[in-house]
């Protein structure tokens, strides 16, 4: 009679150990994904990353070249006639209730990703905006993330 009880205890310990190992592996994977892809970080940290790649004053054509070298970035729109509609106040002009930043702009959409391995039903979209002055020099960068 002692043998089945010992076997159950041993099996329970193995199951608990396996669960702990799985949780640790998923957590490690999550940390690696966060380190490898800066766009998985907060909007402000992602914006800082973009500004390191394309500092204020960078020429619009150079920004386009840098964007094209990122395989997960897809240019959604290059607008040489108007800036982008910024969700916060303080842009250069107001048009139809929206704050417009810059005279020219670029919008890039990144492929959707699952932000946390623990929540596979949730995905995040990342859009990046670059605003340029009339001479085509970068004046502002904005990263917008939305989850569903």
PASEBA-1860 file (N, C-alpha, C; in nm, 3 decimals):
! residues 148
1> XXXXXXXX> 0.081/-0.119/0.000/0.000/0.000/0.000/0.085/0.126/0.000 ~ 0.204/0.122/0.050/0.290/0.239/0.054/0.335/0.280/-0.086 ~ 0.351/0.183/-0.174/0.404/0.212/-0.307/0.315/0.306/-0.387 ~ 0.182/0.287/-0.396/0.101/0.382/-0.473/0.106/0.523/-0.415 ~ 0.113/0.540/-0.287/0.119/0.672/-0.227/0.251/0.740/-0.264 ~ 0.362/0.668/-0.259/0.493/0.723/-0.296/0.494/0.762/-0.443 ~ 0.438/0.677/-0.526/0.436/0.703/-0.670/0.356/0.830/-0.698 ~ 0.241/0.849/-0.631/0.159/0.969/-0.649/0.234/1.094/-0.604
9> XXXXXXXX> 0.307/1.086/-0.491/0.384/1.200/-0.443/0.495/1.234/-0.542 ~ 0.561/1.131/-0.594/0.669/1.152/-0.691/0.613/1.213/-0.819 ~ 0.498/1.164/-0.863/0.434/1.217/-0.984/0.390/1.362/-0.962 ~ 0.337/1.394/-0.844/0.297/1.531/-0.813/0.416/1.625/-0.815 ~ 0.529/1.584/-0.761/0.650/1.665/-0.761/0.697/1.688/-0.905 ~ 0.689/1.587/-0.989/0.731/1.601/-1.130/0.639/1.699/-1.204 ~ 0.510/1.692/-1.179/0.415/1.782/-1.244/0.443/1.926/-1.200 ~ 0.462/1.948/-1.072/0.491/2.083/-1.021/0.621/2.135/-1.080
17> XXXXXXXX> 0.723/2.051/-1.084/0.852/2.091/-1.140/0.838/2.125/-1.289 ~ 0.761/2.048/-1.361/0.739/2.074/-1.503/0.666/2.207/-1.524 ~ 0.566/2.233/-1.443/0.492/2.359/-1.453/0.584/2.477/-1.423 ~ 0.666/2.465/-1.320/0.760/2.573/-1.285/0.858/2.596/-1.400 ~ 0.909/2.490/-1.457/1.003/2.503/-1.570/0.935/2.570/-1.691 ~ 0.811/2.536/-1.717/0.738/2.597/-1.829/0.716/2.746/-1.805 ~ 0.678/2.782/-1.685/0.657/2.924/-1.651/0.788/3.001/-1.664 ~ 0.897/2.944/-1.617/1.027/3.010/-1.628/1.069/3.025/-1.775
25> XXXXXXXX> 1.046/2.922/-1.855/1.081/2.928/-1.997/0.999/3.035/-2.069 ~ 0.871/3.044/-2.041/0.785/3.145/-2.103/0.828/3.285/-2.059 ~ 0.861/3.301/-1.932/0.907/3.431/-1.883/1.038/3.471/-1.949 ~ 1.130/3.378/-1.963/1.257/3.405/-2.030/1.234/3.442/-2.177 ~ 1.144/3.370/-2.244/1.110/3.402/-2.383/1.053/3.543/-2.393 ~ 0.968/3.580/-2.300/0.909/3.714/-2.298/1.017/3.820/-2.282 ~ 1.111/3.798/-2.194/1.221/3.893/-2.174/1.309/3.905/-2.298 ~ 1.336/3.794/-2.363/1.417/3.796/-2.485/1.346/3.875/-2.595
33> XXXXXXXX> 1.216/3.850/-2.612/1.140/3.924/-2.712/1.140/4.073/-2.684 ~ 1.131/4.110/-2.559/1.132/4.251/-2.520/1.267/4.315/-2.550 ~ 1.374/4.243/-2.527/1.508/4.296/-2.553/1.539/4.303/-2.703 ~ 1.494/4.205/-2.778/1.525/4.199/-2.921/1.446/4.302/-3.000 ~ 1.322/4.328/-2.964/1.236/4.419/-3.040/1.198/4.539/-2.954 ~ 1.264/4.654/-2.975/1.234/4.771/-2.893/1.092/4.824/-2.912 ~ 1.024/4.787/-3.019/0.888/4.833/-3.041/0.789/4.761/-2.950 ~ 0.833/4.659/-2.879/0.748/4.592/-2.780/0.749/4.666/-2.647
41> XXXXXXXX> 0.838/4.763/-2.633/0.846/4.841/-2.509/0.740/4.949/-2.507 ~ 0.740/5.032/-2.404/0.640/5.138/-2.393/0.655/5.237/-2.509 ~ 0.551/5.318/-2.530/0.554/5.417/-2.639/0.671/5.513/-2.623 ~ 0.698/5.557/-2.501/0.808/5.653/-2.482/0.944/5.590/-2.509 ~ 0.965/5.466/-2.466/1.092/5.399/-2.495/1.105/5.368/-2.644 ~ 0.995/5.330/-2.708/0.998/5.306/-2.853/1.029/5.436/-2.928 ~ 0.971/5.547/-2.882/0.999/5.677/-2.944/1.146/5.712/-2.929 ~ 1.204/5.688/-2.812/1.347/5.713/-2.792/1.432/5.630/-2.887
49> XXXXXXXX> 1.392/5.505/-2.909/1.463/5.418/-3.003/1.457/5.477/-3.144 ~ 1.338/5.521/-3.185/1.321/5.581/-3.319/1.408/5.706/-3.331 ~ 1.411/5.786/-3.226/1.491/5.910/-3.231/1.641/5.880/-3.237 ~ 1.685/5.769/-3.182/1.826/5.731/-3.197/1.856/5.692/-3.341 ~ 1.760/5.626/-3.407/1.778/5.588/-3.548/1.767/5.708/-3.641 ~ 1.671/5.795/-3.610/1.643/5.911/-3.696/1.635/6.036/-3.609 ~ 1.748/6.096/-3.578/1.747/6.214/-3.490/1.675/6.333/-3.554 ~ 1.628/6.423/-3.470/1.565/6.546/-3.518/1.662/6.615/-3.615
57> XXXXXXXX> 1.609/6.661/-3.728/1.691/6.724/-3.831/1.729/6.632/-3.945 ~ 1.701/6.502/-3.932/1.733/6.406/-4.038/1.646/6.435/-4.160 ~ 1.705/6.422/-4.279/1.635/6.447/-4.403/1.529/6.338/-4.429 ~ 1.419/6.375/-4.488/1.307/6.284/-4.512/1.349/6.162/-4.595 ~ 1.429/6.182/-4.698/1.473/6.069/-4.782/1.560/5.971/-4.704 ~ 1.639/6.024/-4.611/1.722/5.938/-4.526/1.633/5.858/-4.431 ~ 1.529/5.919/-4.377/1.435/5.848/-4.290/1.368/5.735/-4.369 ~ 1.328/5.763/-4.491/1.265/5.659/-4.575/1.361/5.543/-4.596
65> XXXXXXXX> 1.487/5.573/-4.624/1.587/5.468/-4.644/1.602/5.383/-4.516 ~ 1.606/5.447/-4.401/1.619/5.374/-4.274/1.496/5.286/-4.250 ~ 1.379/5.339/-4.279/1.254/5.262/-4.262/1.255/5.138/-4.353 ~ 1.296/5.156/-4.476/1.296/5.045/-4.572/1.393/4.934/-4.532 ~ 1.491/4.965/-4.448/1.588/4.864/-4.403/1.537/4.782/-4.285 ~ 1.420/4.814/-4.231/1.360/4.735/-4.123/1.254/4.644/-4.182 ~ 1.276/4.515/-4.171/1.187/4.420/-4.240/1.046/4.415/-4.183 ~ 1.027/4.451/-4.056/0.892/4.446/-3.997/0.818/4.578/-4.009
73> XXXXXXXX> 0.880/4.678/-4.069/0.817/4.809/-4.083/0.763/4.823/-4.224 ~ 0.637/4.857/-4.235/0.573/4.874/-4.366/0.527/5.019/-4.380 ~ 0.577/5.086/-4.482/0.537/5.225/-4.504/0.390/5.226/-4.547 ~ 0.308/5.288/-4.464/0.165/5.299/-4.494/0.138/5.422/-4.579 ~ 0.217/5.530/-4.553/0.190/5.653/-4.628/0.310/5.747/-4.618 ~ 0.345/5.803/-4.732/0.440/5.913/-4.737/0.362/6.031/-4.791 ~ 0.351/6.136/-4.710/0.272/6.252/-4.748/0.365/6.373/-4.755 ~ 0.392/6.417/-4.877/0.480/6.533/-4.897/0.401/6.664/-4.900
81> XXXXXXXX> 0.270/6.655/-4.869/0.182/6.772/-4.872/0.133/6.814/-4.734 ~ 0.136/6.722/-4.637/0.077/6.751/-4.507/0.146/6.669/-4.398 ~ 0.146/6.726/-4.276/0.197/6.654/-4.160/0.098/6.547/-4.115 ~ 0.120/6.491/-3.997/0.029/6.389/-3.946/-0.061/6.446/-3.838 ~ -0.177/6.384/-3.822/-0.273/6.425/-3.719/-0.228/6.365/-3.585 ~ -0.191/6.452/-3.494/-0.139/6.410/-3.364/-0.252/6.410/-3.262 ~ -0.259/6.309/-3.176/-0.368/6.302/-3.079/-0.356/6.402/-2.965 ~ -0.240/6.459/-2.944/-0.227/6.556/-2.834/-0.228/6.699/-2.889
89> XXXXXXXX> -0.248/6.795/-2.802/-0.252/6.935/-2.842/-0.111/6.988/-2.862 ~ -0.099/7.100/-2.932/0.030/7.166/-2.945/0.093/7.151/-3.081 ~ 0.021/7.102/-3.180/0.076/7.090/-3.315/0.086/7.227/-3.381 ~ 0.123/7.226/-3.505/0.145/7.352/-3.575/0.017/7.419/-3.620 ~ -0.087/7.345/-3.652/-0.215/7.405/-3.692/-0.328/7.308/-3.660 ~ -0.448/7.361/-3.651/-0.565/7.278/-3.624/-0.647/7.268/-3.753 ~ -0.680/7.146/-3.792/-0.759/7.125/-3.912/-0.868/7.024/-3.879 ~ -0.991/7.065/-3.888/-1.106/6.980/-3.860/-1.097/6.916/-3.721
97> XXXXXXXX> -1.055/6.995/-3.621/-1.048/6.944/-3.486/-0.928/6.858/-3.455 ~ -0.840/6.835/-3.551/-0.721/6.753/-3.529/-0.598/6.843/-3.524 ~ -0.501/6.806/-3.445/-0.376/6.880/-3.440/-0.283/6.821/-3.547 ~ -0.242/6.903/-3.641/-0.154/6.859/-3.749/-0.011/6.899/-3.715 ~ 0.079/6.804/-3.721/0.219/6.829/-3.689/0.301/6.819/-3.817 ~ 0.373/6.926/-3.850/0.462/6.926/-3.965/0.395/6.963/-4.095 ~ 0.478/6.976/-4.196/0.434/7.008/-4.332/0.436/6.884/-4.422 ~ 0.511/6.783/-4.380/0.523/6.656/-4.453/0.525/6.546/-4.347
105> XXXXXXXX> 0.494/6.424/-4.388/0.493/6.317/-4.288/0.509/6.179/-4.351 ~ 0.545/6.087/-4.264/0.554/5.944/-4.301/0.482/5.867/-4.191 ~ 0.404/5.767/-4.234/0.341/5.675/-4.138/0.389/5.535/-4.170 ~ 0.429/5.464/-4.065/0.474/5.325/-4.078/0.391/5.239/-3.984 ~ 0.345/5.127/-4.035/0.275/5.029/-3.951/0.363/4.907/-3.935 ~ 0.376/4.865/-3.812/0.454/4.747/-3.783/0.359/4.628/-3.778 ~ 0.411/4.511/-3.812/0.328/4.392/-3.802/0.273/4.375/-3.663 ~ 0.152/4.325/-3.653/0.091/4.300/-3.522/0.173/4.197/-3.447
113> XXXXXXXX> 0.173/4.210/-3.317/0.241/4.112/-3.235/0.160/4.085/-3.109 ~ 0.188/3.973/-3.049/0.125/3.937/-2.923/0.216/3.989/-2.812 ~ 0.168/4.085/-2.730/0.257/4.149/-2.633/0.306/4.057/-2.522 ~ 0.222/3.963/-2.479/0.261/3.875/-2.371/0.226/3.732/-2.409 ~ 0.322/3.645/-2.391/0.300/3.504/-2.424/0.186/3.447/-2.342 ~ 0.165/3.500/-2.221/0.059/3.449/-2.134/-0.081/3.487/-2.185 ~ -0.091/3.586/-2.274/-0.220/3.632/-2.324/-0.225/3.621/-2.476 ~ -0.231/3.501/-2.531/-0.225/3.485/-2.677/-0.345/3.542/-2.751
121> XXXXXXXX> -0.453/3.574/-2.682/-0.573/3.627/-2.745/-0.564/3.778/-2.766 ~ -0.461/3.841/-2.713/-0.445/3.985/-2.721/-0.335/4.018/-2.822 ~ -0.356/4.118/-2.907/-0.249/4.158/-2.997/-0.236/4.309/-2.999 ~ -0.119/4.356/-3.033/-0.088/4.498/-3.031/-0.049/4.545/-3.170 ~ -0.101/4.660/-3.210/-0.061/4.725/-3.334/0.028/4.843/-3.299 ~ 0.131/4.865/-3.378/0.221/4.977/-3.357/0.225/5.060/-3.484 ~ 0.197/5.189/-3.472/0.211/5.284/-3.583/0.312/5.388/-3.542 ~ 0.397/5.425/-3.635/0.500/5.525/-3.610/0.482/5.639/-3.708
129> XXXXXXXX> 0.499/5.761/-3.658/0.480/5.880/-3.741/0.604/5.968/-3.733 ~ 0.647/6.019/-3.847/0.756/6.115/-3.855/0.699/6.242/-3.917 ~ 0.724/6.358/-3.856/0.678/6.487/-3.909/0.801/6.566/-3.953 ~ 0.787/6.636/-4.066/0.897/6.711/-4.125/0.854/6.855/-4.150 ~ 0.951/6.944/-4.151/0.922/7.084/-4.184/0.915/7.098/-4.336 ~ 0.896/7.221/-4.384/0.881/7.245/-4.529/1.007/7.209/-4.607 ~ 1.123/7.204/-4.540/1.248/7.167/-4.606/1.275/7.017/-4.601 ~ 1.184/6.941/-4.542/1.201/6.796/-4.535/1.292/6.751/-4.423
137> XXXXXXXX> 1.307/6.833/-4.320/1.389/6.797/-4.204/1.297/6.749/-4.091 ~ 1.337/6.643/-4.025/1.256/6.583/-3.920/1.240/6.679/-3.802 ~ 1.113/6.695/-3.758/1.086/6.781/-3.644/1.021/6.707/-3.528 ~ 0.956/6.593/-3.554/0.892/6.518/-3.444/0.869/6.374/-3.486 ~ 0.873/6.288/-3.384/0.845/6.146/-3.401/0.739/6.108/-3.299 ~ 0.646/6.023/-3.338/0.542/5.978/-3.246/0.516/5.830/-3.270 ~ 0.508/5.753/-3.161/0.476/5.611/-3.168/0.342/5.591/-3.099 ~ 0.252/5.521/-3.167/0.119/5.494/-3.114/0.097/5.344/-3.111
145> XXXX> 0.060/5.293/-2.993/0.033/5.151/-2.977/-0.113/5.133/-2.936 ~ -0.176/5.036/-2.996/-0.314/5.003/-2.957/-0.326/4.852/-2.944 ~ -0.398/4.809/-2.844/-0.417/4.666/-2.820/-0.563/4.630/-2.830 ~ -0.586/4.507/-2.870/-0.724/4.455/-2.873/-0.725/4.309/-2.843
END
